[in-house]
Amino acid sequence: MLNEVDIDRIIEMAWEDRTPFDAILIQFGLKEQEVIALMRRELKPSSWRKWRERVQGRTTKHLAKRTFTEGRHKCSRQRAISGNKVSKR
């Protein structure tokens, strides 16, 4: 049984573009259809519709359909940013 913290994390992961459903399956044991059911149950109807539009057909949500090898984007200025402060140029 999922607790409230787990449900919040699953919703967060489901909203992220680059987090595949496979990652949710590995971490929480929920298949794609179960994530969809959870999102439908937990989100407001308008948020659910927005999420479904966003996720439907999105290749980044499925590991087998991804065209990139890196899982995360890294900003070219990552080194210059420290402690949430952007260095002056």
MDAnalysis code that builds the backbone (N, CA, C; Angstrom):
import MDAnalysis as mda
import numpy as np

u = mda.Universe.empty(267, n_residues=89, atom_resindex=np.repeat(np.arange(89), 3), trajectory=True)
u.add_TopologyAttr("name", ["N", "CA", "C"] * 89)
u.add_TopologyAttr("resid", np.arange(1, 90))
u.add_TopologyAttr("resname", ["MET", "LEU", "ASN", "GLU", "VAL", "ASP", "ILE", "ASP", "ARG", "ILE", "ILE", "GLU", "MET", "ALA", "TRP", "GLU", "ASP", "ARG", "THR", "PRO", "PHE", "ASP", "ALA", "ILE", "LEU", "ILE", "GLN", "PHE", "GLY", "LEU", "LYS", "GLU", "GLN", "GLU", "VAL", "ILE", "ALA", "LEU", "MET", "ARG", "ARG", "GLU", "LEU", "LYS", "PRO", "SER", "SER", "TRP", "ARG", "LYS", "TRP", "ARG", "GLU", "ARG", "VAL", "GLN", "GLY", "ARG", "THR", "THR", "LYS", "HIS", "LEU", "ALA", "LYS", "ARG", "THR", "PHE", "THR", "GLU", "GLY", "ARG", "HIS", "LYS", "CYS", "SER", "ARG", "GLN", "ARG", "ALA", "ILE", "SER", "GLY", "ASN", "LYS", "VAL", "SER", "LYS", "ARG"])
u.atoms.positions = np.array([
    [0.850, -1.183, 0.000],
    [0.000, 0.000, 0.000],
    [0.892, 1.240, 0.000],
    [0.544, 2.188, -0.824],
    [1.322, 3.422, -0.934],
    [0.880, 4.433, 0.116],
    [1.870, 5.094, 0.714],
    [1.530, 6.154, 1.661],
    [1.470, 7.493, 0.910],
    [1.106, 8.528, 1.617],
    [0.913, 9.845, 1.012],
    [2.201, 10.393, 0.380],
    [3.331, 10.157, 1.019],
    [4.624, 10.628, 0.505],
    [4.948, 9.924, -0.820],
    [4.701, 8.616, -0.874],
    [4.938, 7.857, -2.104],
    [4.040, 8.345, -3.237],
    [2.787, 8.581, -2.929],
    [1.840, 9.062, -3.939],
    [2.292, 10.410, -4.480],
    [2.705, 11.306, -3.597],
    [3.207, 12.621, -4.031],
    [4.419, 12.474, -4.942],
    [5.324, 11.566, -4.599],
    [6.530, 11.358, -5.406],
    [6.185, 10.759, -6.769],
    [5.237, 9.835, -6.802],
    [4.820, 9.246, -8.074],
    [4.199, 10.308, -8.975],
    [3.359, 11.163, -8.411],
    [2.749, 12.245, -9.193],
    [3.823, 13.172, -9.733],
    [4.787, 13.511, -8.896],
    [5.897, 14.373, -9.321],
    [6.672, 13.719, -10.469],
    [6.978, 12.444, -10.337],
    [7.723, 11.726, -11.372],
    [6.908, 11.622, -12.661],
    [5.610, 11.425, -12.530],
    [4.751, 11.304, -13.710],
    [4.674, 12.621, -14.478],
    [4.736, 13.760, -13.782],
    [4.700, 15.063, -14.437],
    [6.010, 15.392, -15.141],
    [7.118, 14.854, -14.655],
    [8.420, 15.162, -15.250],
    [8.522, 14.533, -16.634],
    [8.958, 15.315, -17.608],
    [9.037, 14.833, -18.983],
    [10.041, 13.705, -19.163],
    [11.172, 13.785, -18.508],
    [12.234, 12.817, -18.759],
    [12.244, 11.631, -17.811],
    [11.268, 11.543, -16.933],
    [11.175, 10.378, -16.054],
    [10.265, 9.353, -16.713],
    [10.812, 8.217, -17.132],
    [9.987, 7.210, -17.813],
    [9.111, 6.432, -16.832],
    [8.054, 5.850, -17.372],
    [7.179, 5.013, -16.555],
    [7.955, 3.835, -15.983],
    [8.994, 3.400, -16.692],
    [9.809, 2.282, -16.210],
    [10.483, 2.608, -14.874],
    [10.872, 3.869, -14.681],
    [11.492, 4.276, -13.420],
    [10.490, 4.182, -12.268],
    [9.244, 4.535, -12.542],
    [8.191, 4.431, -11.532],
    [7.934, 2.958, -11.222],
    [7.956, 2.122, -12.251],
    [7.768, 0.685, -12.057],
    [8.863, 0.110, -11.166],
    [10.109, 0.486, -11.429],
    [11.236, -0.021, -10.647],
    [11.156, 0.445, -9.192],
    [10.859, 1.739, -9.000],
    [10.851, 2.291, -7.637],
    [9.622, 1.901, -6.829],
    [8.456, 1.894, -7.476],
    [7.210, 1.732, -6.717],
    [6.395, 0.501, -7.113],
    [6.807, -0.180, -8.185],
    [6.094, -1.382, -8.605],
    [4.779, -1.114, -9.313],
    [4.589, 0.110, -9.821],
    [3.349, 0.446, -10.525],
    [3.589, 0.455, -12.034],
    [2.753, -0.278, -12.759],
    [2.826, -0.281, -14.220],
    [2.210, 1.015, -14.743],
    [2.430, 1.276, -16.032],
    [1.929, 2.511, -16.645],
    [0.426, 2.691, -16.423],
    [-0.342, 1.642, -16.634],
    [-1.798, 1.746, -16.459],
    [-2.174, 2.051, -15.010],
    [-1.405, 1.541, -14.072],
    [-1.659, 1.816, -12.655],
    [-1.305, 3.270, -12.311],
    [-0.253, 3.801, -12.942],
    [0.107, 5.210, -12.746],
    [-0.998, 6.091, -13.300],
    [-1.511, 5.733, -14.465],
    [-2.605, 6.500, -15.074],
    [-3.825, 6.494, -14.156],
    [-4.158, 5.337, -13.600],
    [-5.301, 5.242, -12.680],
    [-5.066, 6.078, -11.427],
    [-3.835, 6.042, -10.898],
    [-3.500, 6.837, -9.713],
    [-3.632, 8.333, -10.024],
    [-3.131, 8.746, -11.167],
    [-3.210, 10.166, -11.548],
    [-4.669, 10.592, -11.702],
    [-5.465, 9.753, -12.308],
    [-6.891, 10.069, -12.486],
    [-7.586, 10.222, -11.133],
    [-7.217, 9.350, -10.196],
    [-7.830, 9.363, -8.864],
    [-7.376, 10.558, -8.035],
    [-6.106, 10.941, -8.147],
    [-5.524, 11.945, -7.252],
    [-5.600, 13.384, -7.770],
    [-5.636, 13.565, -9.090],
    [-5.624, 14.923, -9.650],
    [-7.030, 15.459, -9.848],
    [-7.121, 16.785, -9.895],
    [-8.381, 17.422, -10.269],
    [-8.644, 17.086, -11.738],
    [-9.904, 17.061, -12.160],
    [-10.207, 16.708, -13.550],
    [-9.454, 17.549, -14.590],
    [-9.319, 18.848, -14.354],
    [-8.613, 19.699, -15.327],
    [-7.125, 19.378, -15.364],
    [-6.533, 19.097, -14.210],
    [-5.124, 18.722, -14.153],
    [-4.912, 17.360, -14.816],
    [-5.840, 16.449, -14.612],
    [-5.771, 15.121, -15.232],
    [-5.757, 15.250, -16.757],
    [-6.663, 16.080, -17.297],
    [-6.728, 16.254, -18.753],
    [-5.432, 16.848, -19.302],
    [-4.895, 17.846, -18.603],
    [-3.624, 18.440, -19.027],
    [-2.504, 17.416, -19.005],
    [-2.444, 16.617, -17.958],
    [-1.393, 15.609, -17.850],
    [-1.515, 14.560, -18.952],
    [-2.733, 14.091, -19.216],
    [-2.941, 13.073, -20.250],
    [-2.553, 13.607, -21.629],
    [-2.918, 14.847, -21.911],
    [-2.520, 15.464, -23.189],
    [-1.009, 15.515, -23.303],
    [-0.374, 15.886, -22.227],
    [1.077, 16.053, -22.200],
    [1.809, 14.722, -22.358],
    [1.304, 13.680, -21.723],
    [1.998, 12.394, -21.682],
    [1.702, 11.519, -22.898],
    [0.504, 11.628, -23.441],
    [0.112, 10.750, -24.540],
    [1.054, 10.914, -25.732],
    [1.693, 9.822, -26.111],
    [2.582, 9.843, -27.262],
    [3.967, 10.412, -26.995],
    [4.230, 10.819, -25.770],
    [5.539, 11.395, -25.441],
    [6.565, 10.273, -25.365],
    [7.559, 10.336, -26.239],
    [8.545, 9.253, -26.310],
    [9.451, 9.218, -25.090],
    [9.641, 10.339, -24.425],
    [10.543, 10.360, -23.271],
    [9.980, 9.598, -22.073],
    [8.697, 9.301, -22.069],
    [8.091, 8.574, -20.957],
    [8.254, 7.062, -21.102],
    [8.851, 6.620, -22.221],
    [9.049, 5.192, -22.471],
    [10.503, 4.958, -22.843],
    [11.214, 4.175, -22.044],
    [12.638, 3.936, -22.279],
    [12.915, 3.396, -23.676],
    [12.092, 2.513, -24.170],
    [12.325, 1.894, -25.473],
    [12.186, 2.891, -26.622],
    [11.450, 3.967, -26.425],
    [11.217, 4.942, -27.491],
    [12.124, 6.159, -27.417],
    [12.950, 6.255, -26.389],
    [13.805, 7.426, -26.201],
    [14.864, 7.495, -27.294],
    [15.154, 8.704, -27.754],
    [16.172, 8.887, -28.786],
    [17.474, 9.426, -28.215],
    [17.520, 9.675, -26.925],
    [18.727, 10.204, -26.306],
    [19.257, 9.204, -25.292],
    [20.555, 9.285, -25.037],
    [21.170, 8.342, -24.106],
    [21.312, 8.933, -22.714],
    [21.470, 10.225, -22.621],
    [21.597, 10.876, -21.326],
    [20.219, 11.049, -20.718],
    [20.112, 10.826, -19.418],
    [18.824, 10.920, -18.754],
    [18.453, 12.312, -18.299],
    [19.457, 13.189, -18.131],
    [19.167, 14.517, -17.606],
    [19.880, 15.566, -18.429],
    [19.301, 16.742, -18.492],
    [19.941, 17.866, -19.151],
    [20.859, 18.548, -18.145],
    [22.034, 18.912, -18.584],
    [22.955, 19.633, -17.717],
    [23.249, 20.981, -18.350],
    [23.001, 22.010, -17.625],
    [23.225, 23.365, -18.085],
    [24.718, 23.583, -18.337],
    [25.033, 24.305, -19.406],
    [26.439, 24.569, -19.731],
    [27.104, 25.440, -18.668],
    [26.309, 26.175, -17.894],
    [26.856, 27.045, -16.844],
    [26.777, 26.402, -15.467],
    [26.557, 25.108, -15.414],
    [26.366, 24.407, -14.140],
    [27.475, 24.716, -13.139],
    [28.717, 24.773, -13.610],
    [29.837, 25.057, -12.696],
    [29.763, 26.447, -12.087],
    [29.252, 27.404, -12.862],
    [29.208, 28.785, -12.402],
    [28.105, 29.010, -11.371],
    [27.179, 28.071, -11.274],
    [26.054, 28.208, -10.345],
    [26.377, 27.433, -9.072],
    [26.355, 28.122, -7.953],
    [26.616, 27.433, -6.688],
    [25.714, 28.005, -5.610],
    [25.139, 27.153, -4.830],
    [24.275, 27.589, -3.743],
    [23.097, 28.423, -4.203],
    [22.526, 28.070, -5.353],
    [21.394, 28.789, -5.939],
    [21.697, 30.234, -6.297],
    [22.966, 30.557, -6.440],
    [23.351, 31.900, -6.838],
    [24.056, 31.835, -8.181],
    [23.600, 32.623, -9.111],
    [24.243, 32.646, -10.427],
    [25.398, 33.631, -10.363],
    [26.571, 33.205, -10.798],
    [27.749, 34.070, -10.775],
    [27.556, 35.253, -11.707],
    [28.093, 36.367, -11.337],
    [28.035, 37.552, -12.199],
    [28.974, 37.341, -13.355],
    [28.584, 37.810, -14.503],
    [29.427, 37.652, -15.691],
    [30.270, 38.870, -15.895],
])
